[in-house]
Amino acid sequence: MSDIFAPQNNDNTDVLSADQVAAYLRKHPDFFINRDSLLAEITLPHESGHAISLLERQVKILRERSIESRHTLNQLLETAKYNDQLFNVTRALILALLMEDEVAQIASATEANLCTQPGIDACSVILFQAEHLKNVEHTRLESAEFLQENFPTLLRDRRTLCRAVSKDTAAFLFAHQSASIRSVALCPIGRERMLGVLAIGNKSQDYFNDELDTLFLDFIGEVLESILVRKIL
């Protein structure tokens, strides 16, 4: 095997490029074996301004990659922990709802269950007024006009909407729980026929925002629709 670092014949004016040297070393990762003297002569610049050996640079790179891998693993573990928590919340809520027969009890169980979860400072189930509704005594009924005026995209797109809200809007959504609510997640109850909205609030203005993953809330809305539609229509 020829040595690419061997002295070149003066008659050969071709000069190897850096890319060619790099390509050769990738194909021959064992090149520096038995070339300790050459390896010792190679130095690399360092942030401090001092030169370091190739071995030191390799150790530094491996250490950085190890740290990055640990960070990635920690993120995956946090995501798994969060997903596990969401599963437990969803399971507990569904089991609680299946035990209730009255619409008011379903709404109350939903609010009580979700309000115990981290990040949820207020919760309210609001159904829309309609002539065909039945069995909705002691249940909060509101006109859809307020939501249409303040959250037009919610009724148009029928997708969970997350945003900051004013004190007046928080007061409408959460009544007695509204004093410190600054951001909300509004989850439609029903897609084809929207029965109402599940409103969830947080004291932080930035907690519920348009970058938040709403898969969990969308699912809760679908569960509520499935249970409520048999009780009120």
Secondary structure, DSSP 8 states (H G I E B T S, - for coil): ---TTS---TT------HHHHHHHHHH-TTTTTT-HHHHHH-EEE-TTS-EEEHHHHHHHHHHHHHHHHHHHHHHHHHHHHHHHHHHHHHHHHHHHHHT--SHHHHHHHHHHHHTTSTT-SEEEEEEE--TT--S-TTS-EE-THHHHHH-HHHHHH-S-EEEE--HHHHHHHHGGG-TT--EEEEEEE-SSS--EEEEEEESSTTTS-TTS--HHHHHHHHHHHHHHHHHH-
